[in-house]
């Protein structure tokens, strides 16, 4: 498992080789970024939180940082990391504000770290990336900062940039486990599975008593289509630590992709029962609801997604409420029903000022993407055009790739509906990780007589093994069809 700042994407026009704004900062006199605190206890707890974060004990990390700020309420970077890694929107917002308020009393490096986290969460993507790049320029030999930046970039689909940072970290310490873990994911995403598995073997050997190496190995094996091997690794992780819930979820995801939805639901129920926070509990419940979609039992899926949305609303989890309604819309056969649920999803985002602007904008872009496509197919061209224009305006003000992908997918789909295949390709190629888009690219390459690209897109589509709604709705059916020739 790996975790990034923005909550499941290439950063156009942004390079991590140099700061976005060329400040030409000089490297600091020390290799490691200092942490300002007068409390030895708080420092130790902060460092323990970082170690737990690198080993993917994510809830434990926040417990460490909460204890750190209890020992020293002025430990600003601990507040920043509570915001970075948190799941409770109220706590995230309050922690971010506390970090920002304390920032002026800190070293320049700490100020840059807080600016990176805060600006991205507040929707200032360019400012956040600039702060991150400046931080790396000041501390080019801090392997932990290199890893953290690379891990975040991977969450934004900046795999190429992330790879460079991970290689720098490993040049400083060839046996740095966290960097090895993420580098294996980079290779697996590039379908270089032989390289990924070789790195995973090193990762497991370095941390034989930790569950995450087996958890990650299980995920990468599943990506490669080795489901039995994936199950074996997840079970190995749970044998080491029965409370490592992501491996329990991994069992559910793997059984779902294998087609055994009944067993998947059993595994998800265990994860739901032992989830360590409300956001995760709702997310695992949505994974369970998707099994009913895979089974073709849409009434059951409807019922569970509605229950999840209502539970999220009652527990102030607005983002998860919006996601539940969006998922409800995605598999509806009736476009008008889908549009109604998309309206509910957008309304959920605006109920309270709890969700960070970054998360809110990303989810809104996904809603607008779906609305553009559904409105067009329902014959409501006015709504389709309005939704696409909203997406276009969001793209103009952000370098966030989730938003860019949503716009590219929506624009490309409308052009495909109009049989403008060459124009559609130019947009669809900017959203190649979405199975709906990959399916359209296969058609577009066929229509424009590009057999090599068609074969590549077809193979990528058929080989997609991620337990998402898009995969459930597109990939199994694509595998049953005769490939385009």
JOLIN-V165774 format. One record per residue. N is the residue number from 1. OMEGA is omega in radians with two decimals (NA if undefined). D_FIRST is the distance of its C-alpha to the first C-alpha in Angstrom with 2 decimals. Layout:
n	omega	d_first
N	OMEGA	D_FIRST
N	OMEGA	D_FIRST
This chain:
n	omega	d_first
1	2.99	0.00
2	-3.04	3.77
3	3.09	6.85
4	-3.07	10.38
5	-3.03	13.82
6	-3.06	14.92
7	NA	13.81
8	NA	11.78
9	-2.62	17.47
10	-3.12	20.23
11	-3.02	22.20
12	3.05	25.69
13	-3.12	28.20
14	3.11	25.97
15	3.06	25.59
16	3.10	23.79
17	3.12	26.39
18	-3.14	28.82
19	3.11	29.02
20	3.03	29.69
21	-2.94	32.92
22	3.14	34.40
23	-3.12	35.02
24	-3.14	35.26
25	3.13	33.95
26	3.05	34.62
27	3.14	32.05
28	3.13	32.37
29	3.14	34.29
30	-3.12	31.28
31	-3.04	28.06
32	3.09	25.84
33	3.13	25.94
34	3.09	28.09
35	-3.05	27.35
36	3.02	30.47
37	3.07	31.26
38	-3.06	34.25
39	3.08	32.39
40	3.13	31.05
41	3.14	29.28
42	3.12	27.54
43	-3.13	26.51
44	3.13	25.06
45	3.08	23.09
46	-3.12	21.80
47	3.08	20.71
48	3.10	19.09
49	3.11	17.09
50	3.11	15.93
51	3.10	15.05
52	3.12	13.09
53	3.14	11.26
54	3.09	10.43
55	3.03	9.21
56	2.91	7.05
57	-2.89	10.09
58	3.11	10.60
59	3.10	13.72
60	3.11	15.12
61	-3.14	14.98
62	3.06	17.18
63	3.11	19.39
64	-3.09	19.96
65	3.05	20.92
66	3.10	23.10
67	3.14	24.85
68	-3.13	25.28
69	3.01	27.08
70	3.09	29.10
71	3.10	30.29
72	-3.12	30.92
73	3.13	31.00
74	3.12	31.55
75	-2.93	28.26
76	-3.09	27.34
77	3.05	24.05
78	3.05	22.69
79	-3.13	23.89
80	-3.11	22.21
81	2.97	18.77
82	3.09	19.40
83	-3.12	20.08
84	-2.94	17.09
85	-2.99	14.55
86	3.12	16.85
87	3.11	17.04
88	-3.02	20.77
89	3.12	22.64
90	3.12	25.71
91	-3.14	24.04
92	-3.12	22.16
93	-3.11	25.52
94	-3.14	27.47
95	3.13	25.16
96	-3.14	25.21
97	3.10	29.01
98	3.11	29.43
99	-3.13	27.53
100	-3.11	29.70
101	-3.11	32.85
102	-2.95	32.31
103	-3.07	31.32
104	-3.11	34.92
105	-2.97	35.31
106	3.03	32.47
107	3.13	32.21
108	3.14	31.70
109	3.11	28.17
110	3.09	27.13
111	3.13	28.95
112	3.12	27.03
113	-3.14	23.62
114	3.12	24.84
115	3.11	26.36
116	-3.09	23.18
117	-3.04	21.25
118	-3.08	24.33
119	3.12	25.61
120	-3.13	22.48
121	-3.12	22.23
122	3.04	25.96
123	3.08	25.91
124	-3.01	27.38
125	-3.11	24.87
126	3.10	27.31
127	3.12	28.16
128	3.13	24.58
129	3.11	23.87
130	3.12	27.21
131	3.12	26.39
132	-3.13	23.09
133	3.10	25.04
134	3.12	27.83
135	3.13	25.60
136	3.12	24.32
137	3.14	27.96
138	-3.11	29.13
139	-3.07	26.51
140	-3.11	25.75
141	3.09	25.11
142	-3.05	22.61
143	-3.12	19.46
144	3.07	17.48
145	3.11	18.83
146	3.11	18.17
147	-3.09	14.44
148	3.11	14.42
149	3.13	16.50
150	-3.14	14.56
151	3.10	11.27
152	3.13	13.55
153	3.10	15.34
154	3.07	12.44
155	3.09	12.17
156	3.12	15.88
157	3.04	15.74
158	-3.02	17.43
159	-3.11	15.84
160	3.09	19.19
161	3.13	19.67
162	-3.13	16.20
163	3.13	16.91
164	3.13	20.16
165	3.12	18.79
166	3.11	16.21
167	3.05	19.18
168	3.12	21.30
169	-3.12	18.99
170	3.01	19.01
171	3.07	22.76
172	-3.13	23.08
173	-3.04	21.01
174	-3.13	20.20
175	3.11	18.09
176	-2.98	15.92
177	-3.07	12.57
178	3.13	10.50
179	3.09	12.42
180	3.14	12.06
181	-3.09	8.28
182	3.13	8.86
183	3.09	12.07
184	3.09	10.81
185	3.10	9.08
186	3.14	12.52
187	-3.13	14.38
188	3.11	12.72
189	3.09	13.52
190	-3.13	16.94
191	3.02	17.09
192	-2.97	17.71
193	3.14	15.93
194	3.09	18.27
195	-3.13	17.25
196	-3.09	13.49
197	3.09	14.14
198	3.09	16.55
199	3.13	14.16
200	3.10	11.69
201	3.09	14.89
202	-3.10	15.61
203	3.12	12.31
204	-3.11	12.86
205	-3.13	16.49
206	-3.09	16.04
207	-3.04	14.18
208	-3.10	15.66
209	3.12	15.71
210	-3.11	12.14
211	-2.99	9.82
212	3.08	6.39
213	3.10	7.95
214	3.11	8.89
215	3.13	5.89
216	3.13	4.58
217	3.12	8.34
218	3.14	8.79
219	-3.12	7.14
220	3.06	9.15
221	3.09	12.06
222	3.09	12.17
223	-3.14	12.38
224	3.13	15.19
225	3.12	16.85
226	-3.02	16.67
227	3.14	16.15
228	3.08	17.77
229	3.11	15.72
230	3.13	12.51
231	-3.13	14.18
232	-3.13	15.24
233	3.11	11.92
234	3.12	10.68
235	3.09	14.14
236	3.10	13.97
237	-3.11	11.10
238	3.06	13.31
239	3.10	16.30
240	-3.13	15.20
241	-3.14	14.39
242	3.14	15.58
243	3.13	14.51
244	-2.88	10.72
245	-3.12	10.92
246	3.09	7.56
247	3.03	8.53
248	3.06	11.88
249	3.12	10.94
250	3.06	9.36
251	3.13	12.85
252	3.14	14.54
253	-3.10	12.99
254	3.09	13.90
255	3.11	17.32
256	-3.14	17.92
257	3.09	17.51
258	-3.12	19.69
259	3.14	22.31
260	-3.02	22.45
261	3.13	22.29
262	3.11	24.07
263	3.09	21.57
264	-3.14	18.70
265	3.10	20.63
266	-3.13	21.06
267	3.11	17.37
268	3.13	16.77
269	3.10	19.80
270	3.13	18.38
271	3.13	15.30
272	-3.09	17.86
273	-3.03	20.13
274	3.11	17.87
275	-3.01	15.96
276	3.04	16.33
277	-3.01	17.57
278	3.14	19.54
279	3.12	17.43
280	-3.13	14.54
281	3.12	17.36
282	3.12	18.81
283	3.11	15.71
284	3.09	15.19
285	3.08	18.94
286	3.07	18.82
287	3.10	16.50
288	-3.14	19.20
289	3.13	21.93
290	3.11	20.73
291	3.10	21.50
292	3.05	25.11
293	3.12	25.11
294	3.10	23.95
295	-3.08	26.77
296	-3.14	29.21
297	-2.95	30.10
298	3.08	30.11
299	3.09	32.22
300	3.11	29.64
301	3.12	26.92
302	-3.09	29.35
303	-3.07	30.08
304	3.12	26.55
305	3.10	25.49
306	3.11	28.71
307	3.13	28.06
308	3.14	24.62
309	-3.13	26.33
310	3.11	29.09
311	3.12	26.89
312	3.14	24.93
313	-3.10	28.34
314	-3.06	29.66
315	3.06	26.79
316	3.09	26.86
317	-3.00	23.50
318	-3.13	25.06
319	3.13	22.02
320	3.06	20.80
321	3.13	24.47
322	3.14	24.74
323	3.14	21.66
324	3.12	23.18
325	3.11	26.50
326	3.10	25.12
327	3.07	23.41
328	-3.11	26.77
329	-2.93	28.51
330	-3.07	26.42
331	-3.12	27.73
332	3.10	31.24
333	-3.11	34.06
334	-3.11	36.43
335	-3.12	35.82
336	3.07	37.78
337	3.11	35.69
338	-3.14	32.53
339	3.11	34.16
340	3.14	35.02
341	3.08	31.42
342	3.03	30.36
343	3.09	33.10
344	-3.14	31.72
345	-3.14	28.28
346	3.12	29.93
347	3.14	32.08
348	-3.11	29.12
349	-3.05	27.86
350	-3.06	31.30
351	-3.07	32.05
352	3.11	31.14
353	-3.10	30.27
354	-3.08	27.04
355	3.07	24.34
356	-3.12	23.77
357	3.13	25.63
358	3.13	22.61
359	-3.12	20.77
360	-3.12	24.17
361	3.13	25.09
362	-3.12	21.97
363	3.09	22.44
364	3.13	26.17
365	3.10	25.74
366	3.10	23.94
367	-3.12	26.79
368	3.07	29.40
369	3.13	28.06
370	-3.12	28.44
371	3.11	31.76
372	-3.09	33.14
373	-3.09	32.59
374	3.13	33.79
375	3.12	36.79
376	-3.09	37.87
377	3.04	37.78
378	3.14	39.63
379	-3.14	42.31
380	-3.05	41.71
381	-3.14	41.80
382	3.13	42.52
383	3.12	39.31
384	-3.13	37.31
385	3.12	38.89
386	-3.13	38.45
387	3.12	34.70
388	3.11	34.26
389	3.06	36.33
390	3.10	34.13
391	-3.14	31.10
392	3.11	33.16
393	3.11	34.12
394	3.13	30.55
395	-3.09	29.64
396	-3.09	32.70
397	-3.05	31.57
398	2.98	27.91
399	-3.12	25.78
400	-3.03	22.76
401	3.07	21.46
402	3.13	20.44
403	3.12	24.12
404	3.13	25.36
405	3.12	23.51
406	3.13	24.94
407	-3.13	28.37
408	3.14	28.21
409	-3.14	27.18
410	-3.12	29.94
411	3.14	32.58
412	3.12	31.89
413	3.12	32.13
414	3.12	35.46
415	3.06	36.80
416	3.10	35.89
417	3.13	37.82
418	-3.14	40.71
419	3.04	40.43
420	-2.90	40.03
421	-3.13	37.70
422	3.10	37.85
423	-3.13	37.24
424	-3.09	34.38
425	-3.10	32.59
426	3.08	32.63
427	-3.06	30.60
428	3.13	28.39
429	3.04	27.17
430	-3.11	25.65
431	-2.94	23.32
432	3.12	22.22
433	-3.12	18.73
434	-3.12	20.43
435	3.07	21.80
436	-3.14	24.99
437	3.13	25.58
438	3.12	24.89
439	3.10	27.42
440	3.10	29.93
441	3.08	29.47
442	3.13	30.38
443	-3.10	33.51
444	3.11	34.33
445	3.08	34.12
446	-3.10	36.33
447	-3.11	38.84
448	3.04	39.02
449	3.08	39.32
450	-3.00	36.27
451	-3.11	35.42
452	3.11	33.03
453	3.10	30.81
454	-3.11	31.21
455	3.13	30.01
456	3.14	26.93
457	3.12	26.07
458	3.14	26.88
459	3.13	24.63
460	3.13	21.67
461	-3.11	22.46
462	-3.11	22.90
463	-3.12	19.76
464	-3.11	17.46
465	3.04	15.08
466	-3.02	13.09
467	3.12	14.08
468	3.09	15.95
469	-3.12	19.62
470	3.11	20.63
471	-3.13	19.36
472	-3.05	21.16
473	-3.00	24.31
474	-2.90	24.61
475	3.14	22.95
476	3.12	24.45
477	3.13	27.85
478	-3.14	27.52
479	-3.14	26.90
480	-3.14	30.11
481	3.04	32.16
482	-3.14	33.94
483	3.07	32.34
484	3.14	34.43
485	NA	36.84
